[in-house]
C-alpha cells in the first residue's frame, strides 16, 4: 500500500511576467548568484495537459535551492496553462506549494475525495508533476511531484 501523506513541502512556486527581473531581485535579496534559466521541453517530451486537453504551453523556469526549500520562478510562454491562467487572474505572485509524494495515484484519490481535481499534468526527466485545482478549497494551488523509479 502506498503513502499519501503530505509531510514534505519541497517548493514554493512564483509566477512572474519577467523572469530575468525577478531572478535578479531574488539573487540580490538572497545574496547568491543568479541561477540559470531553463525552458520546459516541448509537448512531445512533456505530454502536458491542461484541464484534460493537450497543451503546447511552455514556461521559463529558474530555481533557488535553499537549505530547506526551493523557490521556483515561472514565466509562462505559449498556450493555455495553470501558470498563464494564474497570471491573468491574479497577476504576479505565489502560484503553488509543492509536495514530493511517493504514491501519486493514491494521493490524487485523496484529493478527489475532497473535491479537488488535477488541473495540469506533465512529465520531466526523472518524474512527473500534477497541479491541482485546490485554490478554492485550500487557498492555494498544490503541486504534486513524483519521481519515477
Secondary structure, DSSP 8 states (H G I E B T S, - for coil): --------EEEEEEE-S-HHHHHHHHHHHHT------EE---HHHH--EETTEE---EEEEEEEE-SS-EEEEEEEESS--HHHHHHHHH-SEEEEEEEE-S-HHHHHHHHHHTT--EEEEEEETTEEEEEE--HHHHSSEEEEEEE--
